[in-house]
Amino acid sequence: MAIVAVGSLAYDSIRTPSGSKERILGGSLTHFSNAAAFLSKPRLVGVVGDDFGEPEWDFIRRKSSAIDGVSILKGEKSFFWKGYYTKDFDSAITEVTELNAFAKFKPVVPESYRNDDYLLFLANIDPKIQLDVAKQCKNSKLIILDTMNYWIKSTPDALREAMKNVDGVIINEGEAELLSGGEKNMIKAAEALFLPNFKILILKRGSHGVMIFGRDFLVTLPAFPVKDVIDPTGAGDSFAGAFVSYIDSNNLYDFDRDGIKRAAAYATIVASYSVQGFGVDGIDVISPMDIDHRLKEFQSIASF
């Protein structure tokens, strides 16, 4: 199997209570592939401007199995985001968003990506684009979609149409509340959101962990306690990358409860490393042995 991932490649300027960084590599596709690469390097589909530097190209080559689907728009700059976090690290406050090349993103999934069995991950992008890509990839074995408040508020109809064409969705608690019409109870929200075509619904709960709903099961896990949080920007995308790669590398396409629980635990640990550095650094410096060590520690915390 293979993973095809569609999303953003960007530059971020981030300020947190732990410090700040200017124009570091970011974007949903970047963080997804950074986390997925330990188990299953994805084939990437994205767009950048001609300001995308050689160190950034080296990074995405190292974290992927193919970049044929990443296009360069001449005369354009890459997606840029600037924001900061308050003391509780609860949410990012956006100061600047410059879509640049990403505003003209019309992804075409290369035929070479679709010649064998694959899983499709649609990162946090315009639902109309997600739907278009899903239709390009009707032969995919599984399609998972991510989204955010902006799309829920600005293009709700397009998002719901996209959701009807995928097998599962990854969202956070605030997004689930918004999508479900204000339901604060996450079990009730999940029941309202779980479409007939879904195999799985993942609710990211930040420092409170994760809830995963299947057709006939519920998995809930706490977060791994991290003493020194540096930058939570890529945590959600990192969780998605680790989760999807675990599903793929362990052939868990039957979505049995125990397998999904193991995938969620693995993704929780990888995401916990993400917050320990700015941008991609928290995960980029670790090894599979680091993940295994922390996973064993997590097992002792989460079991009884």
Secondary structure as UniProt FT lines:
FT   STRAND          2..6
FT   STRAND          10..16
FT   TURN            17..18
FT   STRAND          19..26
FT   HELIX           28..36
FT   TURN            37..39
FT   STRAND          43..49
FT   TURN            50..51
FT   HELIX           54..62
FT   STRAND          66..73
FT   TURN            74..75
FT   STRAND          79..85
FT   TURN            87..88
FT   STRAND          92..98
FT   HELIX           100..104
FT   HELIX           111..114
FT   STRAND          118..122
FT   HELIX           127..136
FT   TURN            137..139
FT   STRAND          142..146
FT   HELIX           149..154
FT   HELIX           156..163
FT   TURN            164..165
FT   STRAND          168..172
FT   HELIX           173..179
FT   TURN            180..181
FT   HELIX           186..193
FT   TURN            196..197
FT   STRAND          200..204
FT   HELIX           206..208
FT   STRAND          210..214
FT   STRAND          218..221
FT   TURN            233..234
FT   HELIX           235..249
FT   TURN            250..251
FT   TURN            253..254
FT   HELIX           257..274
FT   TURN            275..276
FT   TURN            279..280
FT   HELIX           281..284
FT   HELIX           288..302
//
